[in-house]
Amino acid sequence: MKKTWLLAVCLALPMIANAGGFAGLDYVSSKVEPDRGGSAKPSALQFKLGTWINRTETLGGEVRIGLGLDDDSLGNGTKVEIDRHYGAYFRGQFPNSMPVRPYGLIGVTRVETTHDYRAGGSSSKNYSDLSLGLGVDFTVSPKVFLSVEYLRAVDSSGDEVNNLAFGVNGRF
């Protein structure tokens, strides 16, 4: 997995040189389903920073980091909290001349959680995988847009993490 992160960072370096970009703050409602069973819906606050590869702003890349806000129970008395999550993604979307812009994401995500057991004690569980997402940006002004997104962050070895995010973003 370390090689995947290194590859993602190296591919993102040329995009950093581009002057146009965006930043945003999202509220993320996650659904965590460990391979041991159960389902929890913790939440997180996510910051994202992206840049464009081309002038029409149809291809770009972004990095994200999120911090947990609230925990939830798996149903068996075990509480799950997102400690942090982070990822790097390529983004493809419709041209910047449209007020409503659907987009797709592909990248890698790592989600770090803490499981607190009813009987006492806790453990950490980390989830990492190739991620796929779909979203829509809604232009509010030339510099501000809102976003709604679904991201299949992790789907490996019976573990699943899905995110639904609502955000406020700015172009620079």
Sine and cosine of phi, psi and omega as CSV:
sin_phi,cos_phi,sin_psi,cos_psi,sin_omega,cos_omega
0.00,0.00,-0.51,0.86,0.02,-1.00
-0.88,0.47,-0.58,0.81,0.03,-1.00
-0.91,0.41,-0.59,0.81,0.03,-1.00
-0.90,0.44,-0.69,0.73,0.02,-1.00
-0.91,0.42,-0.67,0.75,0.01,-1.00
-0.90,0.44,-0.67,0.74,0.04,-1.00
-0.89,0.46,-0.68,0.73,0.00,-1.00
-0.88,0.47,-0.67,0.74,0.01,-1.00
-0.91,0.41,-0.69,0.72,0.00,-1.00
-0.90,0.44,-0.62,0.78,0.03,-1.00
-0.94,0.34,-0.46,0.89,-0.02,-1.00
-0.98,0.18,-0.36,0.93,-0.06,-1.00
-0.83,0.55,-0.69,0.72,0.02,-1.00
-0.89,0.46,-0.48,0.88,-0.02,-1.00
-0.95,0.31,-0.46,0.89,-0.02,-1.00
-0.90,0.43,-0.46,0.89,-0.02,-1.00
-0.94,0.33,-0.35,0.94,0.01,-1.00
-0.94,0.34,0.67,-0.74,-0.07,-1.00
-0.97,0.23,-0.52,0.85,-0.06,-1.00
-1.00,0.10,0.64,-0.77,0.02,-1.00
-0.26,-0.97,-0.23,-0.97,0.00,-1.00
-0.46,-0.89,0.35,-0.94,0.09,-1.00
-0.62,-0.78,0.48,-0.88,-0.02,-1.00
-0.42,-0.91,0.26,-0.97,0.05,-1.00
-0.79,-0.62,0.82,-0.58,-0.08,-1.00
-0.86,-0.52,0.56,-0.83,0.26,-0.97
-1.00,-0.07,0.80,-0.60,-0.08,-1.00
-0.88,-0.47,0.83,-0.56,0.14,-0.99
-0.98,-0.22,0.90,-0.43,-0.05,-1.00
-0.98,-0.19,0.41,-0.91,0.17,-0.99
-0.83,-0.56,0.92,-0.39,-0.04,-1.00
-0.96,-0.27,0.83,-0.56,0.02,-1.00
-0.79,-0.62,1.00,-0.06,0.02,-1.00
-0.93,0.36,0.36,-0.93,0.00,-1.00
-0.90,0.43,-0.31,0.95,0.01,-1.00
-0.97,0.23,-0.14,0.99,0.00,-1.00
0.96,-0.27,0.23,-0.97,-0.02,-1.00
1.00,-0.02,0.17,-0.99,-0.02,-1.00
-0.47,-0.88,0.73,-0.68,0.02,-1.00
-0.75,-0.66,0.44,-0.90,0.00,-1.00
-0.82,-0.57,0.95,0.33,0.09,-1.00
-0.96,0.26,0.24,-0.97,0.01,-1.00
-0.83,-0.55,0.28,-0.96,-0.01,-1.00
-0.51,-0.86,0.30,-0.96,0.13,-0.99
-0.93,-0.37,0.78,-0.63,-0.14,-0.99
-0.84,-0.54,0.70,-0.72,0.12,-0.99
-0.95,-0.32,0.69,-0.72,0.05,-1.00
-0.76,-0.65,0.52,-0.85,0.00,-1.00
-0.68,-0.74,0.80,-0.60,-0.05,-1.00
-0.66,-0.75,0.24,-0.97,0.03,-1.00
-0.59,-0.81,0.34,-0.94,-0.05,-1.00
-0.97,-0.22,0.56,-0.83,0.04,-1.00
-1.00,0.02,-0.49,0.87,-0.06,-1.00
-0.78,-0.63,0.23,-0.97,-0.08,-1.00
-0.94,0.35,-0.51,0.86,-0.02,-1.00
-0.99,0.16,0.01,1.00,0.03,-1.00
0.82,0.57,0.70,0.72,0.06,-1.00
-0.98,-0.21,-0.35,0.94,0.04,-1.00
-0.80,-0.60,0.72,-0.69,-0.02,-1.00
-0.36,-0.93,-0.08,-1.00,0.05,-1.00
-0.63,-0.78,0.43,-0.90,0.02,-1.00
-0.50,-0.87,0.42,-0.91,0.11,-0.99
-0.86,-0.52,0.50,-0.87,-0.04,-1.00
-0.66,-0.75,0.51,-0.86,0.16,-0.99
-0.62,-0.79,0.68,-0.73,-0.02,-1.00
-0.75,-0.67,0.48,-0.88,0.05,-1.00
-0.82,-0.57,0.67,-0.74,-0.04,-1.00
-0.89,0.45,0.60,-0.80,0.05,-1.00
-0.94,-0.33,-0.73,0.69,-0.14,-0.99
-0.63,-0.78,0.50,-0.87,0.03,-1.00
-0.97,-0.23,0.10,-0.99,0.05,-1.00
-0.45,-0.89,0.33,-0.94,-0.04,-1.00
-1.00,-0.01,0.59,-0.81,0.09,-1.00
-0.97,0.26,-0.17,0.99,-0.02,-1.00
0.96,-0.27,-0.27,0.96,0.01,-1.00
-0.94,-0.34,0.31,0.95,-0.02,-1.00
1.00,-0.01,-0.11,0.99,0.04,-1.00
-1.00,0.03,0.81,-0.59,0.03,-1.00
-1.00,-0.10,0.64,-0.77,0.01,-1.00
-0.89,-0.46,0.75,-0.66,0.06,-1.00
-0.78,-0.63,0.68,-0.73,0.11,-0.99
-0.99,0.15,0.87,-0.49,0.08,-1.00
-0.97,0.24,-0.78,0.63,0.02,-1.00
-0.28,-0.96,0.37,-0.93,0.19,-0.98
-0.59,-0.81,0.47,-0.89,0.03,-1.00
-0.47,-0.88,0.39,-0.92,-0.03,-1.00
-0.25,-0.97,0.20,-0.98,0.06,-1.00
-0.71,-0.70,0.69,-0.72,-0.15,-0.99
-0.61,-0.79,0.51,-0.86,0.26,-0.97
-1.00,-0.08,0.57,-0.82,-0.09,-1.00
-0.76,-0.65,0.76,-0.65,0.09,-1.00
-0.84,-0.55,0.71,-0.70,-0.03,-1.00
-0.47,-0.88,0.10,-0.99,0.03,-1.00
-0.94,0.33,0.30,-0.95,-0.06,-1.00
-0.84,0.54,0.40,-0.92,-0.06,-1.00
-0.96,0.29,-0.02,1.00,0.03,-1.00
-0.99,0.14,-0.14,0.99,-0.03,-1.00
-1.00,-0.07,0.67,-0.74,0.02,-1.00
-0.96,0.27,-0.44,0.90,0.07,-1.00
-0.87,-0.49,0.87,-0.49,-0.14,-0.99
-0.82,-0.57,0.97,-0.23,0.11,-0.99
-0.93,0.37,0.50,-0.87,0.03,-1.00
-0.55,-0.84,0.30,-0.95,0.08,-1.00
-0.80,-0.60,0.47,-0.88,0.00,-1.00
-0.79,-0.62,0.56,-0.83,0.20,-0.98
-0.61,-0.79,0.71,-0.70,-0.03,-1.00
-0.03,-1.00,-0.40,-0.92,0.02,-1.00
-0.80,-0.60,0.59,-0.81,-0.01,-1.00
-0.73,-0.68,0.57,-0.82,0.15,-0.99
-0.80,-0.60,0.80,-0.60,0.01,-1.00
-0.88,-0.48,0.84,-0.54,0.01,-1.00
-0.95,-0.31,0.83,-0.56,-0.06,-1.00
-0.81,-0.59,0.31,-0.95,0.16,-0.99
-0.86,-0.52,0.74,-0.68,0.05,-1.00
-0.95,-0.31,0.88,-0.47,0.05,-1.00
-0.98,-0.20,0.84,-0.55,-0.07,-1.00
-1.00,0.00,0.56,-0.83,-0.02,-1.00
-0.86,0.51,-0.63,0.78,-0.03,-1.00
-0.98,0.22,-0.05,1.00,-0.03,-1.00
0.94,-0.33,0.40,-0.92,0.00,-1.00
1.00,0.03,0.18,-0.98,0.02,-1.00
-0.44,-0.90,0.26,-0.97,0.08,-1.00
-0.56,-0.83,0.34,-0.94,0.04,-1.00
-0.97,-0.24,0.58,-0.82,0.08,-1.00
-0.67,-0.74,0.76,-0.65,0.01,-1.00
-0.92,-0.39,0.66,-0.75,0.02,-1.00
-0.86,-0.51,0.74,-0.67,0.04,-1.00
-0.62,-0.79,0.62,-0.79,0.02,-1.00
-0.12,-0.99,0.16,-0.99,0.18,-0.98
-0.93,0.37,0.68,-0.74,-0.10,-1.00
-0.86,-0.51,0.57,-0.82,0.05,-1.00
-0.77,-0.64,0.64,-0.77,-0.01,-1.00
-0.52,-0.85,0.36,-0.93,0.09,-1.00
-0.73,-0.68,0.60,-0.80,0.01,-1.00
-0.42,-0.91,0.05,-1.00,0.03,-1.00
-0.65,-0.76,0.73,-0.68,0.12,-0.99
-0.98,-0.21,0.67,-0.74,0.04,-1.00
-0.88,-0.47,0.90,-0.43,-0.03,-1.00
-0.96,0.30,0.80,-0.60,0.07,-1.00
-0.98,-0.18,-0.66,0.75,0.06,-1.00
-0.49,-0.87,0.10,-0.99,0.00,-1.00
-0.84,0.55,-0.43,0.90,-0.04,-1.00
-0.94,-0.33,-0.18,0.98,-0.09,-1.00
-0.83,-0.56,0.68,-0.73,0.10,-1.00
-0.57,-0.82,0.43,-0.90,0.06,-1.00
-0.97,-0.23,0.43,-0.91,0.00,-1.00
-0.65,-0.76,0.53,-0.85,0.14,-0.99
-0.76,-0.65,0.72,-0.69,-0.12,-0.99
-0.51,-0.86,0.58,-0.81,0.17,-0.99
-0.91,-0.42,0.77,-0.63,0.00,-1.00
-0.78,-0.62,0.85,-0.53,0.15,-0.99
-1.00,0.09,1.00,0.01,-0.15,-0.99
-0.95,0.32,-0.69,0.72,-0.06,-1.00
-0.63,-0.77,0.69,-0.72,0.14,-0.99
-0.46,-0.89,0.98,0.19,-0.04,-1.00
-0.54,-0.84,0.60,-0.80,0.08,-1.00
0.79,0.61,0.59,0.81,0.02,-1.00
1.00,0.09,-0.18,0.98,0.04,-1.00
-1.00,0.02,0.65,-0.76,0.07,-1.00
-0.69,-0.72,0.67,-0.74,0.14,-0.99
-0.71,-0.71,0.85,-0.52,0.04,-1.00
-0.86,-0.51,0.64,-0.77,-0.02,-1.00
-0.85,-0.53,0.68,-0.73,0.18,-0.98
-0.89,-0.46,0.87,-0.49,-0.12,-0.99
-0.86,-0.52,0.61,-0.79,0.09,-1.00
-0.82,-0.57,0.81,-0.58,-0.12,-0.99
-0.67,-0.74,0.32,-0.95,0.16,-0.99
-0.89,-0.45,0.77,-0.64,-0.14,-0.99
-0.72,-0.69,0.38,-0.93,0.05,-1.00
-0.73,-0.68,0.59,-0.81,0.06,-1.00
-0.99,-0.11,0.57,-0.82,0.08,-1.00
-0.66,-0.75,0.00,0.00,0.00,0.00
